[in-house]
């Protein structure tokens, strides 16, 4: 199963500490470090690609919303004209189209809002990954320095070991702060059986037709309400 983008970012953010510790203990820490940084760079590219998709989706949804609002306004004028000319059939058709547009507008508005939220989330991922890369480079430099210093001390000297433990604890605390933003929610919905679905569809159609008649009556009483 392909790893999700959120999962990958979370794994990199939370797992990089292990890579640092391994790098400090390894004979070639730079190799492990560069491999880890390479994965971070790959994740940043993936996040930016998804960010581009979200920006495009929000742009398209916003254009569609503006178009539907224009169509709704144009239909209002056409409905008023039909009513003044006694063409209730045309007015009803226009009202039916307006209702369809009104049903879509909240969905488009929600899509725009969700795309905006996703953009901010992805931008946060990019910043977190970039920060992680900077932290890893700095922490590796400090820890390798400590390792080199400790290697020159007598075997019985525990001071250097204590310094290494302190450095590692400090790095872990910094990484934990970044991980606080990694959360997720899931929800499920039940579906009605075939009989219930048919009845609900009939009820929906009945309600829709009633709304059309009510609006037509309102337009007849006051054309400005179209």
DRENDO-1510 file (C-alpha; in Angstrom, 1 decimal, always signed):
<recs>
REC; n; res; u; v; w
REC; 1; UNK; +0.0; +0.0; +0.0 .
REC; 2; UNK; +1.4; +3.4; -1.0 .
REC; 3; UNK; +2.3; +5.6; +2.0 .
REC; 4; UNK; +0.0; +8.7; +2.3 .
REC; 5; UNK; +1.6; +12.1; +2.0 .
REC; 6; UNK; +0.6; +13.0; +5.6 .
REC; 7; UNK; +2.0; +9.7; +6.8 .
REC; 8; UNK; +5.2; +10.2; +5.0 .
REC; 9; UNK; +5.7; +13.7; +6.4 .
REC; 10; UNK; +4.9; +12.5; +9.9 .
REC; 11; UNK; +7.3; +9.6; +9.6 .
REC; 12; UNK; +10.1; +11.8; +8.4 .
REC; 13; UNK; +9.5; +14.4; +11.1 .
REC; 14; UNK; +9.3; +11.8; +13.9 .
REC; 15; UNK; +11.8; +9.4; +12.6 .
REC; 16; UNK; +14.7; +11.7; +11.8 .
REC; 17; UNK; +16.0; +11.6; +15.3 .
REC; 18; UNK; +16.8; +7.9; +14.9 .
REC; 19; UNK; +18.7; +8.7; +11.8 .
REC; 20; UNK; +20.7; +11.3; +13.6 .
REC; 21; UNK; +21.6; +8.9; +16.5 .
REC; 22; UNK; +22.5; +6.2; +14.0 .
REC; 23; UNK; +24.6; +8.7; +12.1 .
REC; 24; UNK; +26.5; +9.7; +15.2 .
REC; 25; UNK; +27.3; +6.0; +15.9 .
REC; 26; UNK; +28.1; +5.1; +12.3 .
REC; 27; UNK; +31.5; +5.2; +10.8 .
REC; 28; UNK; +30.2; +7.4; +7.9 .
REC; 29; UNK; +27.6; +9.7; +9.4 .
REC; 30; UNK; +27.6; +12.0; +6.4 .
REC; 31; UNK; +26.2; +9.2; +4.2 .
REC; 32; UNK; +23.3; +8.5; +6.5 .
REC; 33; UNK; +22.7; +12.2; +6.9 .
REC; 34; UNK; +22.6; +12.8; +3.2 .
REC; 35; UNK; +20.3; +9.9; +2.6 .
REC; 36; UNK; +17.8; +11.2; +5.1 .
REC; 37; UNK; +18.0; +14.8; +3.8 .
REC; 38; UNK; +17.4; +13.4; +0.3 .
REC; 39; UNK; +14.2; +11.8; +1.4 .
REC; 40; UNK; +13.2; +15.1; +3.0 .
REC; 41; UNK; +13.8; +16.9; -0.3 .
REC; 42; UNK; +11.7; +14.3; -2.1 .
REC; 43; UNK; +8.9; +14.7; +0.4 .
REC; 44; UNK; +9.1; +18.5; -0.1 .
REC; 45; UNK; +8.8; +18.1; -3.8 .
REC; 46; UNK; +5.8; +15.8; -3.4 .
REC; 47; UNK; +4.1; +18.2; -1.0 .
REC; 48; UNK; +4.7; +21.1; -3.4 .
REC; 49; UNK; +3.2; +19.1; -6.3 .
REC; 50; UNK; +0.0; +18.4; -4.2 .
REC; 51; UNK; +0.0; +22.1; -3.1 .
REC; 52; UNK; -0.1; +23.0; -6.8 .
REC; 53; UNK; -3.1; +20.7; -7.4 .
REC; 54; UNK; -5.0; +22.3; -4.4 .
REC; 55; UNK; -4.3; +25.8; -5.7 .
REC; 56; UNK; -5.6; +24.8; -9.2 .
REC; 57; UNK; -8.7; +23.1; -7.6 .
REC; 58; UNK; -9.5; +26.2; -5.6 .
REC; 59; UNK; -9.0; +28.4; -8.7 .
REC; 60; UNK; -11.4; +26.3; -10.8 .
REC; 61; UNK; -14.0; +26.1; -8.0 .
REC; 62; UNK; -13.9; +29.8; -7.5 .
REC; 63; UNK; -14.3; +30.5; -11.3 .
REC; 64; UNK; -17.3; +28.0; -11.3 .
REC; 65; UNK; -18.9; +29.7; -8.3 .
REC; 66; UNK; -18.6; +33.1; -10.0 .
REC; 67; UNK; -20.1; +31.7; -13.2 .
REC; 68; UNK; -23.0; +30.1; -11.3 .
REC; 69; UNK; -23.8; +33.3; -9.5 .
REC; 70; UNK; -23.9; +35.1; -12.8 .
REC; 71; UNK; -26.2; +32.5; -14.3 .
REC; 72; UNK; -28.5; +32.8; -11.2 .
REC; 73; UNK; -28.7; +36.6; -11.7 .
REC; 74; UNK; -29.4; +36.2; -15.4 .
REC; 75; UNK; -32.1; +33.7; -14.7 .
REC; 76; UNK; -33.8; +36.1; -12.3 .
REC; 77; UNK; -34.2; +38.7; -15.0 .
REC; 78; UNK; -35.5; +36.0; -17.5 .
REC; 79; UNK; -38.0; +34.7; -14.9 .
REC; 80; UNK; -39.3; +38.2; -14.3 .
REC; 81; UNK; -39.7; +38.7; -18.0 .
REC; 82; UNK; -41.5; +35.4; -18.5 .
REC; 83; UNK; -43.9; +36.2; -15.6 .
REC; 84; UNK; -44.8; +39.6; -17.1 .
REC; 85; UNK; -45.6; +37.9; -20.4 .
REC; 86; UNK; -47.7; +35.2; -18.8 .
REC; 87; UNK; -45.3; +32.4; -19.6 .
REC; 88; UNK; -45.5; +30.4; -16.4 .
REC; 89; UNK; -44.0; +27.4; -18.1 .
REC; 90; UNK; -40.8; +29.3; -18.9 .
REC; 91; UNK; -40.7; +30.9; -15.5 .
REC; 92; UNK; -41.0; +27.4; -13.9 .
REC; 93; UNK; -38.1; +26.1; -16.0 .
REC; 94; UNK; -36.0; +29.1; -15.0 .
REC; 95; UNK; -36.8; +28.6; -11.3 .
REC; 96; UNK; -35.9; +24.9; -11.6 .
REC; 97; UNK; -32.5; +25.9; -12.9 .
REC; 98; UNK; -32.1; +28.4; -10.2 .
REC; 99; UNK; -32.8; +25.7; -7.6 .
REC; 100; UNK; -30.1; +23.5; -9.2 .
REC; 101; UNK; -27.6; +26.4; -9.0 .
REC; 102; UNK; -28.5; +27.1; -5.4 .
REC; 103; UNK; -27.9; +23.5; -4.5 .
REC; 104; UNK; -24.4; +23.6; -6.0 .
REC; 105; UNK; -23.3; +26.9; -4.6 .
REC; 106; UNK; -22.8; +25.7; -1.0 .
REC; 107; UNK; -20.8; +22.7; -2.3 .
REC; 108; UNK; -18.6; +25.0; -4.4 .
REC; 109; UNK; -18.1; +27.4; -1.4 .
REC; 110; UNK; -17.1; +24.4; +0.8 .
REC; 111; UNK; -14.7; +23.1; -1.9 .
REC; 112; UNK; -13.0; +26.5; -2.0 .
REC; 113; UNK; -12.7; +26.7; +1.8 .
REC; 114; UNK; -11.4; +23.1; +2.0 .
REC; 115; UNK; -8.9; +23.7; -0.7 .
REC; 116; UNK; -7.7; +26.8; +1.1 .
REC; 117; UNK; -7.4; +24.8; +4.4 .
REC; 118; UNK; -5.5; +22.1; +2.5 .
REC; 119; UNK; -3.1; +24.7; +1.0 .
REC; 120; UNK; -2.3; +26.1; +4.5 .
REC; 121; UNK; -1.8; +22.5; +5.8 .
REC; 122; UNK; +0.6; +21.7; +2.9 .
REC; 123; UNK; +2.5; +24.9; +3.3 .
REC; 124; UNK; +2.9; +24.0; +7.0 .
REC; 125; UNK; +4.3; +20.6; +5.9 .
REC; 126; UNK; +6.9; +22.3; +3.6 .
REC; 127; UNK; +8.0; +24.7; +6.4 .
REC; 128; UNK; +8.2; +21.7; +8.9 .
REC; 129; UNK; +10.3; +19.6; +6.5 .
REC; 130; UNK; +12.6; +22.5; +5.7 .
REC; 131; UNK; +13.0; +23.2; +9.4 .
REC; 132; UNK; +13.7; +19.5; +10.0 .
REC; 133; UNK; +16.5; +19.6; +7.4 .
REC; 134; UNK; +18.1; +22.6; +9.0 .
REC; 135; UNK; +17.8; +21.0; +12.5 .
REC; 136; UNK; +19.3; +17.8; +11.3 .
REC; 137; UNK; +22.3; +19.5; +9.8 .
REC; 138; UNK; +23.0; +21.6; +12.9 .
REC; 139; UNK; +22.3; +18.8; +15.3 .
REC; 140; UNK; +24.5; +16.3; +13.4 .
REC; 141; UNK; +27.3; +18.9; +13.4 .
REC; 142; UNK; +27.1; +19.3; +17.1 .
REC; 143; UNK; +26.7; +15.6; +17.9 .
REC; 144; UNK; +29.6; +14.6; +15.7 .
REC; 145; UNK; +31.7; +17.3; +17.3 .
REC; 146; UNK; +30.9; +15.9; +20.7 .
REC; 147; UNK; +31.7; +12.4; +19.5 .
REC; 148; UNK; +35.1; +13.5; +18.3 .
REC; 149; UNK; +35.8; +15.3; +21.5 .
REC; 150; UNK; +34.7; +12.3; +23.6 .
REC; 151; UNK; +37.0; +10.0; +21.7 .
REC; 152; UNK; +40.0; +12.0; +22.8 .
REC; 153; UNK; +39.0; +11.7; +26.5 .
REC; 154; UNK; +40.1; +8.8; +28.7 .
REC; 155; UNK; +37.9; +5.7; +28.7 .
REC; 156; UNK; +36.8; +6.3; +32.3 .
REC; 157; UNK; +35.7; +9.9; +31.8 .
REC; 158; UNK; +31.9; +10.0; +31.7 .
REC; 159; UNK; +31.6; +13.7; +31.1 .
REC; 160; UNK; +31.5; +13.5; +27.3 .
REC; 161; UNK; +28.9; +10.7; +27.4 .
REC; 162; UNK; +26.7; +12.9; +29.6 .
REC; 163; UNK; +27.1; +15.8; +27.1 .
REC; 164; UNK; +26.0; +13.5; +24.2 .
REC; 165; UNK; +22.9; +12.4; +26.1 .
REC; 166; UNK; +22.1; +16.1; +26.8 .
REC; 167; UNK; +22.4; +17.0; +23.1 .
REC; 168; UNK; +20.2; +14.1; +22.0 .
REC; 169; UNK; +17.5; +15.0; +24.6 .
REC; 170; UNK; +17.5; +18.6; +23.4 .
REC; 171; UNK; +17.1; +17.5; +19.7 .
REC; 172; UNK; +14.3; +15.1; +20.7 .
REC; 173; UNK; +12.4; +17.9; +22.4 .
REC; 174; UNK; +12.7; +20.1; +19.3 .
REC; 175; UNK; +11.4; +17.3; +17.0 .
REC; 176; UNK; +8.4; +16.6; +19.4 .
REC; 177; UNK; +7.3; +20.2; +19.1 .
REC; 178; UNK; +7.0; +19.9; +15.3 .
REC; 179; UNK; +5.1; +16.6; +15.6 .
REC; 180; UNK; +2.2; +18.3; +17.5 .
REC; 181; UNK; +0.6; +19.4; +14.3 .
REC; 182; UNK; +0.2; +15.9; +12.9 .
REC; 183; UNK; -3.5; +14.9; +13.5 .
REC; 184; UNK; -6.3; +13.2; +11.6 .
REC; 185; UNK; -10.1; +12.5; +11.7 .
REC; 186; UNK; -12.3; +9.9; +10.0 .
REC; 187; UNK; -16.1; +9.6; +9.8 .
REC; 188; UNK; -18.5; +7.1; +8.4 .
REC; 189; UNK; -22.1; +7.4; +7.1 .
REC; 190; UNK; -24.8; +4.9; +6.8 .
REC; 191; UNK; -26.7; +4.4; +3.5 .
REC; 192; UNK; -30.5; +3.6; +3.3 .
REC; 193; UNK; -31.8; +0.5; +1.7 .
REC; 194; UNK; -33.4; +0.5; -1.8 .
REC; 195; UNK; -37.0; +1.0; -0.6 .
REC; 196; UNK; -36.0; +3.9; +1.7 .
REC; 197; UNK; -33.9; +5.4; -1.0 .
REC; 198; UNK; -36.9; +5.4; -3.5 .
REC; 199; UNK; -39.1; +7.0; -0.9 .
REC; 200; UNK; -36.5; +9.6; -0.1 .
REC; 201; UNK; -36.1; +10.4; -3.8 .
REC; 202; UNK; -39.9; +10.7; -4.2 .
REC; 203; UNK; -40.0; +13.0; -1.2 .
REC; 204; UNK; -37.2; +15.1; -2.6 .
REC; 205; UNK; -39.0; +15.5; -5.9 .
REC; 206; UNK; -42.2; +16.4; -4.2 .
REC; 207; UNK; -40.5; +19.0; -2.1 .
REC; 208; UNK; -38.6; +20.4; -5.1 .
REC; 209; UNK; -41.8; +20.9; -7.1 .
REC; 210; UNK; -43.5; +22.6; -4.2 .
REC; 211; UNK; -40.5; +25.0; -3.9 .
REC; 212; UNK; -40.8; +25.8; -7.6 .
REC; 213; UNK; -44.5; +26.6; -7.3 .
REC; 214; UNK; -43.9; +28.7; -4.1 .
REC; 215; UNK; -41.2; +30.7; -5.8 .
REC; 216; UNK; -43.3; +31.2; -8.9 .
REC; 217; UNK; -46.1; +32.5; -6.8 .
REC; 218; UNK; -43.7; +34.9; -5.0 .
REC; 219; UNK; -42.3; +36.1; -8.3 .
REC; 220; UNK; -45.8; +36.8; -9.6 .
REC; 221; UNK; -46.5; +38.8; -6.5 .
REC; 222; UNK; -43.2; +40.6; -6.6 .
REC; 223; UNK; -41.0; +40.2; -9.8 .
REC; 224; UNK; -38.0; +41.7; -7.9 .
REC; 225; UNK; -37.8; +38.4; -5.8 .
REC; 226; UNK; -36.8; +36.3; -8.9 .
</recs>
